[in-house]
Amino acid sequence: MTTFRPVLRQVEHVDTDASGVVHFARYASLIETALLDNLERLGTGLDTLAAAGAELVVSELRLRYLASARYPDELSLEASVDHVGAARARIAGTVRRSADGAELATGTLVLGLVDRADGSPRTLTPELLNVLTEAGTHAAH
């Protein structure tokens, strides 16, 4: 069964400002980490895409900040598939504090592929399309 799983990460000092609060710009990276770790685990990571001559790109990012993470919180990074088309997919992400389950940030990434040689847009590889479609189907049940 193809499913996305939460990815656990501890806040590092480098993620924070001088007062130990995670910088707002890090949340997009944390959601991306949830996606990329799951793609890697499911056999369609960045190296696999590169071998197919493709590169993953984000064309849209939306974030909603709800509460602050702090050093050294452990975070649960969650990704789920909202929509899959032939050339793009929309991934929803949530960053939670593991200790109490509090939602810290939610967002969406719209992603696609480009050709590594010339940067032109291309359709999703069959393997990536399959993984995203199955993960989206299982998330809906």
C-alpha positions in Angstrom: 0.0 0.0 0.0 1.3 3.4 -1.0 0.8 5.9 1.8 2.5 9.0 3.1 3.7 8.8 6.7 4.6 11.6 9.2 8.3 12.5 9.3 9.7 13.4 12.7 12.3 16.2 13.0 13.8 18.0 15.9 14.1 21.8 15.7 17.7 22.6 15.4 19.3 25.9 16.6 20.0 26.9 13.0 16.2 26.9 12.4 15.6 29.6 15.0 16.0 33.3 15.7 18.0 34.5 18.7 15.0 33.8 21.0 14.8 30.2 20.0 11.6 30.6 17.8 11.6 28.8 14.4 11.9 31.4 11.6 8.8 31.6 9.5 10.7 30.7 6.3 11.6 27.3 7.7 8.0 26.0 7.6 7.9 25.7 3.8 11.1 23.7 3.9 9.6 21.4 6.6 6.6 20.7 4.5 8.9 20.0 1.5 10.9 17.6 3.7 7.7 15.6 4.5 7.0 15.2 0.8 10.6 14.4 -0.3 11.2 11.9 2.5 8.0 10.1 1.5 8.8 10.1 -2.2 12.3 8.7 -1.4 10.8 6.0 0.8 8.4 5.1 -2.0 11.1 4.8 -4.6 10.4 8.1 -6.5 12.9 10.4 -4.9 15.0 13.1 -6.5 17.7 10.7 -7.6 15.1 8.5 -9.4 13.6 11.6 -11.1 17.1 12.8 -12.1 17.8 9.4 -13.7 14.6 9.9 -15.7 15.9 13.3 -16.8 13.4 15.2 -14.7 13.7 17.7 -11.9 10.9 18.5 -9.3 9.9 22.1 -9.1 7.4 24.0 -6.9 5.2 26.4 -8.8 3.1 27.6 -5.9 3.3 27.8 -2.1 0.7 28.8 0.4 1.3 28.8 4.2 -0.8 29.6 7.2 1.0 30.1 10.5 -0.9 29.1 13.6 1.7 28.8 16.4 5.4 28.9 16.9 7.8 26.0 17.2 10.8 26.5 19.4 14.1 24.9 20.0 14.3 21.9 20.7 10.7 20.9 19.9 10.2 17.6 18.1 7.9 18.2 15.0 5.7 15.8 13.1 5.8 16.8 9.4 2.8 15.5 7.4 2.2 15.6 3.7 -0.9 14.3 1.8 -1.9 14.4 -1.8 -4.8 16.7 -2.6 -4.8 16.5 -6.3 -2.9 14.8 -9.1 -3.0 15.7 -12.8 -0.9 14.7 -15.7 1.7 17.5 -15.2 1.1 18.9 -11.7 0.2 17.7 -8.2 -1.1 19.7 -5.1 0.3 18.5 -1.8 -1.1 19.6 1.5 1.2 19.8 4.5 0.9 20.2 8.2 3.6 20.9 10.8 2.7 19.7 14.3 4.4 19.8 17.6 4.8 16.1 18.5 4.4 16.6 22.3 0.9 17.9 22.2 -0.2 17.5 18.5 -0.7 21.3 18.2 -0.9 22.4 14.5 1.8 25.0 14.0 1.5 25.6 10.3 -0.5 24.3 7.3 0.0 24.8 3.7 0.0 23.6 0.1 2.7 23.0 -2.5 1.8 22.8 -6.2 4.6 20.9 -7.9 5.5 19.6 -11.3 8.5 18.4 -13.3 10.9 20.1 -15.7 13.4 18.6 -18.1 16.8 18.6 -16.5 18.5 19.4 -19.8 16.6 22.5 -20.9 14.2 23.3 -18.1 11.1 22.8 -20.2 7.9 21.6 -18.4 7.0 18.0 -18.7 4.4 15.5 -17.5 4.9 13.6 -14.3 6.9 10.4 -14.8 4.7 7.3 -14.8 6.3 6.2 -11.5 5.7 9.5 -9.8 2.1 9.7 -11.1 1.4 6.2 -9.8 2.8 6.9 -6.3 1.0 10.3 -5.9 -2.3 8.8 -7.2 -2.1 5.8 -4.9 -1.1 8.0 -1.9 -4.0 10.3 -2.6 -6.4 7.5 -3.0 -5.4 5.9 0.3 -5.5 9.2 2.1 -9.1 9.6 1.1 -10.1 6.4 2.8 
